[in-house]
Amino acid sequence: MTAPSAPLRIYLDTSIAAAAIIGGSAHSQASQDFSAELSRANSAVYFSRLVRIEILQMLKKYATKDLAPPQLQRAFQLDQFSQNLMIRQRWLDFGMRQLDALVGTFYRAYELPIQMQTCQHCMNIMSQYNLDSHDAIHVATAMHNNLRYFATVDHDF
């Protein structure tokens, strides 16, 4: 039995990108392997511009809640994140460079804007499925771009 092939077009939720760029975190190996498979298959990868904002928030959370892998905590002196501007800037810049590097591995990557009609659809999805707004906007964005495949490691889905 052969493994299913990667889809030609897929939407990546923030959770996949976050796990893929922070090695040693939950789901990081699976997300890195999945991303590599998408790259090998020349899949068209779509993601919302919101991913950049959510990655920044995730990086802050990892730094302030001691969630980053120990080697990154030491390398970036994350125990001083709250008190030191340079450490914050360096850590956040690192995360954005990691995201850009991940996106750069894909043959075709498309960063999608959030449109007004997508926001209206988000409200409907929130009410129908009881999702948080940041999850519903990703679903709405994927739907508005006719993307049938949606990748996430978020437990809310």
Phi and psi restraints in degrees (value plus and minus 20) as a CYANA .aco file:
   2 THR   PHI    -118.4   -78.4
   2 THR   PSI     132.7   172.7
   3 ALA   PHI     -90.9   -50.9
   3 ALA   PSI     126.8   166.8
   4 PRO   PHI     -83.1   -43.1
   4 PRO   PSI     126.2   166.2
   5 SER   PHI     -97.5   -57.5
   5 SER   PSI     137.8   177.8
   6 ALA   PHI     -88.3   -48.3
   6 ALA   PSI     125.1   165.1
   7 PRO   PHI     -87.5   -47.5
   7 PRO   PSI     134.3   174.3
   8 LEU   PHI     -90.0   -50.0
   8 LEU   PSI     -53.6   -13.6
   9 ARG   PHI    -154.9  -114.9
   9 ARG   PSI     112.2   152.2
  10 ILE   PHI    -169.5  -129.5
  10 ILE   PSI     126.7   166.7
  11 TYR   PHI    -119.4   -79.4
  11 TYR   PSI     109.7   149.7
  12 LEU   PHI    -122.2   -82.2
  12 LEU   PSI     103.6   143.6
  13 ASP   PHI     -96.1   -56.1
  13 ASP   PSI     139.1   179.1
  14 THR   PHI     -75.0   -35.0
  14 THR   PSI     -55.4   -15.4
  15 SER   PHI     -80.1   -40.1
  15 SER   PSI     -56.7   -16.7
  16 ILE   PHI     -87.2   -47.2
  16 ILE   PSI     -68.4   -28.4
  17 ALA   PHI     -81.7   -41.7
  17 ALA   PSI     -64.6   -24.6
  18 ALA   PHI     -81.5   -41.5
  18 ALA   PSI     -66.0   -26.0
  19 ALA   PHI     -86.6   -46.6
  19 ALA   PSI     -56.8   -16.8
  20 ALA   PHI     -89.4   -49.4
  20 ALA   PSI     -52.5   -12.5
  21 ILE   PHI    -109.0   -69.0
  21 ILE   PSI     -36.5     3.5
  22 ILE   PHI    -132.0   -92.0
  22 ILE   PSI      70.3   110.3
  23 GLY   PHI     -79.0   -39.0
  23 GLY   PSI     120.5   160.5
  24 GLY   PHI      70.0   110.0
  24 GLY   PSI     -26.6    13.4
  25 SER   PHI    -106.4   -66.4
  25 SER   PSI     151.5   191.5
  26 ALA   PHI     -77.9   -37.9
  26 ALA   PSI     114.8   154.8
  27 HIS   PHI      46.8    86.8
  27 HIS   PSI     -10.6    29.4
  28 SER   PHI     -84.9   -44.9
  28 SER   PSI     -64.8   -24.8
  29 GLN   PHI     -85.2   -45.2
  29 GLN   PSI     -64.6   -24.6
  30 ALA   PHI     -82.5   -42.5
  30 ALA   PSI     -60.9   -20.9
  31 SER   PHI     -88.7   -48.7
  31 SER   PSI     -57.9   -17.9
  32 GLN   PHI     -86.2   -46.2
  32 GLN   PSI     -63.2   -23.2
  33 ASP   PHI     -84.0   -44.0
  33 ASP   PSI     -63.3   -23.3
  34 PHE   PHI     -83.0   -43.0
  34 PHE   PSI     -65.0   -25.0
  35 SER   PHI     -81.8   -41.8
  35 SER   PSI     -60.6   -20.6
  36 ALA   PHI     -84.3   -44.3
  36 ALA   PSI     -58.8   -18.8
  37 GLU   PHI     -84.7   -44.7
  37 GLU   PSI     -60.9   -20.9
  38 LEU   PHI     -81.6   -41.6
  38 LEU   PSI     -59.5   -19.5
  39 SER   PHI     -85.8   -45.8
  39 SER   PSI     -66.9   -26.9
  40 ARG   PHI     -80.7   -40.7
  40 ARG   PSI     -55.0   -15.0
  41 ALA   PHI    -104.0   -64.0
  41 ALA   PSI     -19.9    20.1
  42 ASN   PHI      36.0    76.0
  42 ASN   PSI      15.2    55.2
  43 SER   PHI     -86.2   -46.2
  43 SER   PSI     126.6   166.6
  44 ALA   PHI    -103.2   -63.2
  44 ALA   PSI     100.6   140.6
  45 VAL   PHI    -129.1   -89.1
  45 VAL   PSI     108.3   148.3
  46 TYR   PHI    -137.7   -97.7
  46 TYR   PSI     123.6   163.6
  47 PHE   PHI    -172.7  -132.7
  47 PHE   PSI     135.4   175.4
  48 SER   PHI    -100.0   -60.0
  48 SER   PSI     128.8   168.8
  49 ARG   PHI     -77.8   -37.8
  49 ARG   PSI     -45.6    -5.6
  50 LEU   PHI     -78.8   -38.8
  50 LEU   PSI     -45.5    -5.5
  51 VAL   PHI     -74.7   -34.7
  51 VAL   PSI     -60.0   -20.0
  52 ARG   PHI     -81.6   -41.6
  52 ARG   PSI     -61.9   -21.9
  53 ILE   PHI     -88.6   -48.6
  53 ILE   PSI     -62.8   -22.8
  54 GLU   PHI     -87.4   -47.4
  54 GLU   PSI     -54.2   -14.2
  55 ILE   PHI     -84.6   -44.6
  55 ILE   PSI     -61.8   -21.8
  56 LEU   PHI     -79.9   -39.9
  56 LEU   PSI     -62.9   -22.9
  57 GLN   PHI     -84.9   -44.9
  57 GLN   PSI     -61.2   -21.2
  58 MET   PHI     -81.6   -41.6
  58 MET   PSI     -62.3   -22.3
  59 LEU   PHI     -81.9   -41.9
  59 LEU   PSI     -61.8   -21.8
  60 LYS   PHI     -82.7   -42.7
  60 LYS   PSI     -64.4   -24.4
  61 LYS   PHI     -81.7   -41.7
  61 LYS   PSI     -64.8   -24.8
  62 TYR   PHI     -80.5   -40.5
  62 TYR   PSI     -56.6   -16.6
  63 ALA   PHI     -94.6   -54.6
  63 ALA   PSI     -62.5   -22.5
  64 THR   PHI    -106.4   -66.4
  64 THR   PSI     -38.6     1.4
  65 LYS   PHI    -129.4   -89.4
  65 LYS   PSI      -5.6    34.4
  66 ASP   PHI      34.1    74.1
  66 ASP   PSI      21.3    61.3
  67 LEU   PHI    -117.4   -77.4
  67 LEU   PSI     -36.4     3.6
  68 ALA   PHI     -88.0   -48.0
  68 ALA   PSI     127.4   167.4
  69 PRO   PHI     -75.6   -35.6
  69 PRO   PSI     125.3   165.3
  70 PRO   PHI     -72.2   -32.2
  70 PRO   PSI     -59.0   -19.0
  71 GLN   PHI     -84.6   -44.6
  71 GLN   PSI     -54.3   -14.3
  72 LEU   PHI     -96.4   -56.4
  72 LEU   PSI     -55.9   -15.9
  73 GLN   PHI     -78.1   -38.1
  73 GLN   PSI     -64.6   -24.6
  74 ARG   PHI     -89.6   -49.6
  74 ARG   PSI     -68.7   -28.7
  75 ALA   PHI     -80.1   -40.1
  75 ALA   PSI     -54.9   -14.9
  76 PHE   PHI    -124.5   -84.5
  76 PHE   PSI     -15.1    24.9
  77 GLN   PHI      30.7    70.7
  77 GLN   PSI      29.5    69.5
  78 LEU   PHI     -88.6   -48.6
  78 LEU   PSI     -33.7     6.3
  79 ASP   PHI     -86.4   -46.4
  79 ASP   PSI     -34.8     5.2
  80 GLN   PHI    -129.1   -89.1
  80 GLN   PSI      -7.5    32.5
  81 PHE   PHI     -74.8   -34.8
  81 PHE   PSI     -66.9   -26.9
  82 SER   PHI     -88.1   -48.1
  82 SER   PSI     -47.6    -7.6
  83 GLN   PHI    -118.7   -78.7
  83 GLN   PSI     -32.8     7.2
  84 ASN   PHI    -145.9  -105.9
  84 ASN   PSI      92.6   132.6
  85 LEU   PHI     -77.9   -37.9
  85 LEU   PSI     -64.3   -24.3
  86 MET   PHI     -83.5   -43.5
  86 MET   PSI     -58.5   -18.5
  87 ILE   PHI     -86.1   -46.1
  87 ILE   PSI     -63.2   -23.2
  88 ARG   PHI     -80.4   -40.4
  88 ARG   PSI     -67.8   -27.8
  89 GLN   PHI     -82.1   -42.1
  89 GLN   PSI     -63.6   -23.6
  90 ARG   PHI     -85.1   -45.1
  90 ARG   PSI     -62.4   -22.4
  91 TRP   PHI     -86.3   -46.3
  91 TRP   PSI     -66.6   -26.6
  92 LEU   PHI     -87.0   -47.0
  92 LEU   PSI     -59.4   -19.4
  93 ASP   PHI     -83.7   -43.7
  93 ASP   PSI     -61.1   -21.1
  94 PHE   PHI     -76.7   -36.7
  94 PHE   PSI     -67.7   -27.7
  95 GLY   PHI     -81.7   -41.7
  95 GLY   PSI     -61.5   -21.5
  96 MET   PHI     -87.6   -47.6
  96 MET   PSI     -58.1   -18.1
  97 ARG   PHI     -85.0   -45.0
  97 ARG   PSI     -57.9   -17.9
  98 GLN   PHI     -83.7   -43.7
  98 GLN   PSI     -62.6   -22.6
  99 LEU   PHI     -82.8   -42.8
  99 LEU   PSI     -66.4   -26.4
 100 ASP   PHI     -82.0   -42.0
 100 ASP   PSI     -57.2   -17.2
 101 ALA   PHI     -85.6   -45.6
 101 ALA   PSI     -62.4   -22.4
 102 LEU   PHI     -80.2   -40.2
 102 LEU   PSI     -70.0   -30.0
 103 VAL   PHI     -79.1   -39.1
 103 VAL   PSI     -57.2   -17.2
 104 GLY   PHI     -86.6   -46.6
 104 GLY   PSI     -36.1     3.9
 105 THR   PHI     -98.7   -58.7
 105 THR   PSI     -36.6     3.4
 106 PHE   PHI    -105.2   -65.2
 106 PHE   PSI     119.5   159.5
 107 TYR   PHI     -80.5   -40.5
 107 TYR   PSI     -63.7   -23.7
 108 ARG   PHI    -154.3  -114.3
 108 ARG   PSI      98.9   138.9
 109 ALA   PHI    -148.4  -108.4
 109 ALA   PSI     115.4   155.4
 110 TYR   PHI    -148.5  -108.5
 110 TYR   PSI      99.4   139.4
 111 GLU   PHI    -113.3   -73.3
 111 GLU   PSI      96.2   136.2
 112 LEU   PHI    -116.3   -76.3
 112 LEU   PSI     115.8   155.8
 113 PRO   PHI     -95.1   -55.1
 113 PRO   PSI     141.2   181.2
 114 ILE   PHI    -114.9   -74.9
 114 ILE   PSI      99.6   139.6
 115 GLN   PHI    -123.0   -83.0
 115 GLN   PSI     138.6   178.6
 116 MET   PHI     -77.5   -37.5
 116 MET   PSI     -64.3   -24.3
 117 GLN   PHI     -84.7   -44.7
 117 GLN   PSI     -49.2    -9.2
 118 THR   PHI     -87.9   -47.9
 118 THR   PSI     -59.1   -19.1
 119 CYS   PHI     -83.9   -43.9
 119 CYS   PSI     -59.5   -19.5
 120 GLN   PHI     -86.1   -46.1
 120 GLN   PSI     -59.8   -19.8
 121 HIS   PHI     -86.3   -46.3
 121 HIS   PSI     -55.2   -15.2
 122 CYS   PHI     -75.6   -35.6
 122 CYS   PSI     -64.3   -24.3
 123 MET   PHI     -79.9   -39.9
 123 MET   PSI     -62.7   -22.7
 124 ASN   PHI     -84.2   -44.2
 124 ASN   PSI     -62.0   -22.0
 125 ILE   PHI     -85.6   -45.6
 125 ILE   PSI     -61.9   -21.9
 126 MET   PHI     -76.9   -36.9
 126 MET   PSI     -67.8   -27.8
 127 SER   PHI     -91.0   -51.0
 127 SER   PSI     -59.5   -19.5
 128 GLN   PHI     -90.7   -50.7
 128 GLN   PSI     -58.7   -18.7
 129 TYR   PHI    -133.5   -93.5
 129 TYR   PSI     -16.9    23.1
 130 ASN   PHI      37.0    77.0
 130 ASN   PSI      20.7    60.7
 131 LEU   PHI    -111.2   -71.2
 131 LEU   PSI     135.8   175.8
 132 ASP   PHI     -90.0   -50.0
 132 ASP   PSI     137.5   177.5
 133 SER   PHI     -79.0   -39.0
 133 SER   PSI     -62.5   -22.5
 134 HIS   PHI     -88.0   -48.0
 134 HIS   PSI     -46.7    -6.7
 135 ASP   PHI     -97.9   -57.9
 135 ASP   PSI     -63.4   -23.4
 136 ALA   PHI     -84.1   -44.1
 136 ALA   PSI     -55.9   -15.9
 137 ILE   PHI     -86.8   -46.8
 137 ILE   PSI     -54.0   -14.0
 138 HIS   PHI     -85.9   -45.9
 138 HIS   PSI     -64.2   -24.2
 139 VAL   PHI     -81.5   -41.5
 139 VAL   PSI     -66.5   -26.5
 140 ALA   PHI     -81.9   -41.9
 140 ALA   PSI     -60.7   -20.7
 141 THR   PHI     -82.9   -42.9
 141 THR   PSI     -65.2   -25.2
 142 ALA   PHI     -81.7   -41.7
 142 ALA   PSI     -64.6   -24.6
 143 MET   PHI     -83.8   -43.8
 143 MET   PSI     -61.9   -21.9
 144 HIS   PHI     -87.8   -47.8
 144 HIS   PSI     -36.5     3.5
 145 ASN   PHI    -127.8   -87.8
 145 ASN   PSI      -3.5    36.5
 146 ASN   PHI      34.1    74.1
 146 ASN   PSI      21.8    61.8
 147 LEU   PHI    -119.0   -79.0
 147 LEU   PSI      95.3   135.3
 148 ARG   PHI    -101.4   -61.4
 148 ARG   PSI     -45.2    -5.2
 149 TYR   PHI    -125.5   -85.5
 149 TYR   PSI     113.5   153.5
 150 PHE   PHI    -154.7  -114.7
 150 PHE   PSI      99.0   139.0
 151 ALA   PHI    -125.2   -85.2
 151 ALA   PSI     108.7   148.7
 152 THR   PHI    -172.3  -132.3
 152 THR   PSI     134.8   174.8
 153 VAL   PHI    -139.1   -99.1
 153 VAL   PSI      -6.3    33.7
 154 ASP   PHI     -91.8   -51.8
 154 ASP   PSI     109.4   149.4
 155 HIS   PHI     -91.0   -51.0
 155 HIS   PSI     -32.3     7.7
 156 ASP   PHI     -94.2   -54.2
 156 ASP   PSI     -34.4     5.6
